[in-house]
């Protein structure tokens, strides 16, 4: 027999170890980007509420037992929290446990039973902001001043309505995202709520039938007056009429809509940035536009969700009571 020899142990390659650590950090960063920033912020706030409740009541938050979660949900319902808020808290608890590689208590039968009971007892129709219909938008833009801020607001309202854009999509537009064509203009949305991977989507904005409410003319007038060639399309304008360099916030879009609604006698509390998007869907449905065409403009992937917007616009179209001869 030959005598066995010791196999030398290779020295630790610290460069390789560092590369692994860097790759791990990148993996965590990519995982953080899997959900939109607003969603992540909401989850963190909801998780903080749950952990604080657990501390106050002497419960364990991680890992939480199904019984703890069930009592927590019951406590929320008893305190008057809306069903949508409770649903979001359930999602946050589930996400936190999945990230920690712990069993998700929200999937337990006892938690599902409590949640089902809460929906049955406390569930109610969600209150949405009122849509700005076509006539509303016409009056809004007619009431705007002819200064620089008025030109901006006119372009924002008309493009937001005609494109059925979300607030984030509107404020995310750059001047180079607008392409003038014979039929109107093509707007490129580079990232949206339903396109977190940034594949992009092109939306056609046709020329308006009336010069005063034509989205294409409104954008051209705003860009020319502001001298914008590159960078953010919609920017701030101070009270002295000076153009800012940074893009508007999504909250600013809501303020423009509210202010414009107030100018024509509508209650601003009932309107927000989302009113433009809902208004196009509602107005189009009332005009007999097909659901397919509306979805192409709004970017909705679910017909059920779209119908929440257009139901009001369809109330008197092909109405059963309207055809019985009363």
C-alpha positions in Angstrom: 0.0 0.0 0.0 1.2 3.5 -0.7 1.2 6.0 2.0 -1.6 8.6 1.7 -0.6 12.2 1.4 -2.4 15.2 2.7 -4.3 17.2 0.1 -3.3 20.9 0.4 -6.2 23.2 1.4 -6.4 26.2 -1.0 -6.0 29.6 0.5 -9.2 31.7 0.8 -9.6 33.9 -2.2 -10.7 37.1 -0.6 -11.3 38.8 -3.9 -13.8 36.1 -4.8 -15.4 36.4 -1.4 -15.8 40.2 -2.0 -17.3 39.5 -5.4 -19.9 37.2 -3.8 -20.8 39.8 -1.2 -21.2 42.4 -4.0 -23.4 40.1 -6.0 -25.5 39.4 -2.9 -25.9 43.1 -2.4 -27.0 43.6 -6.0 -29.5 40.7 -5.7 -31.1 42.4 -2.7 -31.2 45.7 -4.6 -32.9 44.0 -7.5 -35.4 42.4 -5.2 -36.2 45.8 -3.7 -37.0 47.0 -7.2 -39.5 44.2 -7.7 -42.3 46.5 -6.4 -43.0 50.1 -7.0 -41.6 52.6 -4.5 -45.1 53.7 -3.4 -46.0 50.1 -2.8 -42.9 49.5 -0.7 -43.5 52.6 1.4 -47.0 51.4 2.0 -45.9 48.0 3.1 -43.3 49.5 5.5 -45.9 51.7 7.1 -48.4 48.9 7.5 -45.7 46.6 8.9 -44.7 49.2 11.5 -48.4 49.5 12.5 -48.6 45.8 13.0 -45.4 45.5 15.0 -46.4 48.4 17.2 -49.7 46.7 17.9 -47.9 43.5 18.8 -45.7 45.4 21.2 -48.6 47.1 22.9 -50.5 43.8 23.2 -47.6 41.5 24.1 -47.7 39.5 20.9 -44.9 38.3 18.7 -44.8 39.9 15.3 -42.1 37.7 13.6 -43.0 35.0 13.1 -46.6 35.9 13.9 -49.1 33.2 14.7 -52.4 33.0 12.8 -54.2 33.7 16.0 -52.3 36.9 16.5 -53.1 38.1 13.0 -56.7 37.2 13.3 -57.1 39.2 16.5 -55.2 42.1 14.9 -57.6 42.2 11.9 -60.6 42.0 14.2 -59.2 44.9 16.2 -58.7 47.0 13.1 -62.3 46.3 12.0 -63.6 47.2 15.4 -61.6 50.5 15.4 -63.4 51.5 12.1 -60.6 50.8 9.6 -61.8 50.5 6.0 -61.8 47.1 4.3 -59.2 48.3 1.8 -56.8 49.4 4.6 -57.2 46.0 6.3 -56.5 44.2 3.0 -53.3 46.2 2.6 -52.2 45.3 6.1 -52.7 41.6 5.3 -50.5 42.0 2.3 -47.8 43.7 4.3 -47.8 41.0 6.9 -47.6 38.3 4.3 -44.7 40.1 2.4 -42.7 40.6 5.6 -42.9 36.9 6.5 -42.0 35.8 3.0 -38.9 38.0 3.0 -37.9 36.6 6.4 -38.4 33.0 5.0 -41.1 32.4 7.6 -44.5 30.7 7.1 -47.1 33.2 6.1 -49.8 33.3 8.8 -52.2 35.2 6.6 -52.9 32.1 4.5 -54.2 30.1 7.5 -57.8 29.2 7.4 -58.6 31.0 10.7 -57.2 34.3 9.2 -59.1 33.8 6.0 -62.3 33.2 7.9 -61.9 36.4 9.9 -61.1 38.4 6.8 -64.1 37.0 5.0 -66.3 38.0 7.9 -64.9 41.5 8.0 -65.6 42.0 4.3 -69.1 40.8 4.7 -69.9 43.0 7.7 -67.8 46.1 7.0 -67.1 45.9 3.3 -68.5 48.8 1.3 -68.1 50.2 -2.2 -64.9 52.2 -2.6 -65.4 55.9 -2.9 -63.6 57.2 -6.0 -62.9 60.7 -7.1 -65.4 62.1 -9.6 -64.4 61.9 -13.3 -63.9 65.0 -15.2 -66.1 64.5 -18.2 -65.6 66.1 -21.7 -67.8 69.2 -20.9 -66.0 69.6 -17.6 -62.6 69.7 -19.3 -63.8 72.2 -21.9 -65.0 74.5 -19.2 -61.8 74.1 -17.2 -59.4 75.0 -20.0 -61.6 77.9 -21.0 -61.4 79.3 -17.5 -57.6 79.2 -17.4 -55.5 82.4 -17.7 -53.4 83.0 -20.8 -50.1 83.3 -18.9 -47.3 80.7 -18.8 -48.9 78.7 -15.9 -52.2 78.8 -17.7 -50.6 77.4 -20.9 -49.0 74.6 -18.9 -52.2 73.7 -17.1 -54.2 73.7 -20.3 -51.7 71.3 -21.9 -51.6 69.1 -18.7 -55.4 68.9 -18.5 -56.0 68.1 -22.2 -53.2 65.6 -22.6 -54.0 64.0 -19.2 -57.6 63.6 -20.3 -57.0 62.5 -23.9 -54.3 60.0 -23.0 -56.1 58.8 -19.8 -52.7 59.1 -18.1 -51.9 58.4 -14.5 -50.4 61.3 -12.5 -47.0 59.6 -12.4 -47.1 59.1 -16.2 -47.9 62.7 -16.8 -45.1 64.1 -14.6 -42.7 61.5 -15.9 -42.9 62.8 -19.5 -39.9 64.4 -21.1 -40.1 66.7 -24.1 -38.4 64.0 -26.2 -41.3 61.6 -25.4 -43.6 63.7 -27.6 -43.5 63.0 -31.4 -45.7 65.1 -33.7 -47.3 63.2 -36.5 -49.9 64.0 -39.2 -52.8 62.6 -37.2 -51.7 64.3 -33.9 -48.9 63.2 -31.6 -47.4 60.0 -30.2 -46.6 60.0 -26.5 -44.2 57.4 -25.2 -44.7 56.3 -21.7 -41.4 54.8 -20.6 -42.5 53.4 -17.3 -45.9 53.1 -15.6 -47.7 51.4 -12.7 -48.4 48.3 -14.9 -45.0 48.4 -16.6 -42.4 48.3 -13.9 -39.9 46.6 -16.2 -39.9 49.7 -18.4 -40.8 48.1 -21.7 -42.6 51.3 -22.6 -45.9 52.0 -24.3 -46.9 54.4 -27.1 -50.2 56.2 -27.0 -51.8 58.2 -29.8 -53.3 61.6 -29.1 -55.4 62.7 -32.0 -55.9 66.4 -32.9 -58.9 67.9 -31.3 -62.0 69.0 -33.3 -61.8 72.4 -31.8 -58.6 74.5 -31.6 -59.3 75.6 -28.0 -59.5 72.0 -26.7 -56.9 70.4 -29.0 -54.3 68.5 -26.9 -51.7 68.8 -29.7 -52.0 72.5 -30.1 -52.0 73.0 -26.3 -48.7 71.1 -25.9 -47.1 72.9 -28.8 -48.2 76.3 -27.3 -46.8 75.4 -23.9 -43.5 74.1 -25.2 -43.0 77.1 -27.4 -43.8 79.6 -24.7 -41.6 77.8 -22.1 -38.8 77.2 -24.6 -38.6 73.5 -23.6 -36.5 71.3 -26.0 -35.2 68.6 -23.6 -35.9 67.5 -20.1 -39.2 67.4 -18.2 -42.2 68.4 -20.2 -44.3 69.7 -17.3 -42.5 72.0 -14.9 -43.2 74.4 -12.1 -44.0 78.0 -12.8 -43.6 80.4 -9.8 -45.9 83.3 -9.1 -43.6 85.7 -11.0 -44.0 83.6 -14.2 -40.5 82.1 -14.0 -40.1 78.6 -15.3 -38.6 76.0 -13.0 -36.1 73.3 -14.1 -37.5 70.4 -12.2 -40.5 68.3 -13.2 -43.9 68.7 -11.4 -44.8 66.3 -8.6 -47.8 64.0 -8.9 -49.4 66.0 -6.1 -49.1 69.1 -8.3 -51.2 67.4 -11.0 -54.0 66.8 -8.4 -53.8 70.5 -7.3 -54.1 71.7 -11.0 -57.3 69.5 -11.4 -58.7 70.7 -8.1 -58.0 74.3 -8.8 -59.5 74.1 -12.3 -62.6 72.3 -10.9 -63.1 75.1 -8.4 -62.8 77.7 -11.1 -65.9 76.3 -12.9 -68.0 75.8 -9.7 -67.3 72.1 -9.0 -66.4 71.0 -5.5 -62.6 70.5 -5.6 -62.8 67.9 -2.8 -64.4 65.5 -5.2 -61.7 65.8 -7.8 -58.0 64.8 -8.1 -55.4 63.8 -10.6 -57.1 60.5 -11.2 -60.3 62.3 -12.4 -58.7 62.9 -15.8 -58.1 59.2 -16.4 -61.5 58.2 -15.1 -63.1 61.0 -17.1 -61.8 59.8 -20.4 -62.9 56.2 -19.7 -66.3 57.4 -18.6 -66.8 59.9 -21.4 -65.7 57.4 -24.0 -68.1 54.7 -22.7 -71.0 57.2 -22.8 -70.1 58.0 -26.4 -70.3 54.3 -27.3 -66.6 53.6 -27.7 -65.8 49.9 -27.4 -64.1 48.6 -24.2 -61.2 47.3 -26.4 -60.6 50.8 -27.7 -60.8 52.3 -24.2 -58.3 49.7 -22.9 -55.9 50.5 -25.7 -55.9 54.1 -24.5 -55.9 53.6 -20.7 -53.5 50.6 -20.7 -55.8 48.6 -18.4 -55.1 44.9 -18.5 -58.3 43.8 -16.7 -61.7 44.4 -18.2 -63.2 44.1 -14.7 -61.1 47.0 -13.4 -61.9 49.1 -16.5 -65.6 48.6 -16.0 -65.4 50.2 -12.6 -64.6 53.4 -14.5 -67.0 53.1 -17.3 -70.0 51.8 -15.5 -71.3 55.3 -14.8 -70.9 56.3 -18.4 -72.9 53.3 -19.5 -75.8 53.7 -17.1 -78.1 55.3 -19.8 -76.7 53.6 -22.9 -78.7 50.5 -23.8 -80.7 51.0 -20.7 -83.5 48.4 -20.2 -85.9 50.9 -18.7 -85.3 53.3 -21.6 -86.7 50.9 -24.1 -90.0 50.0 -22.6 -91.9 53.1 -23.6 -92.5 54.9 -20.3 
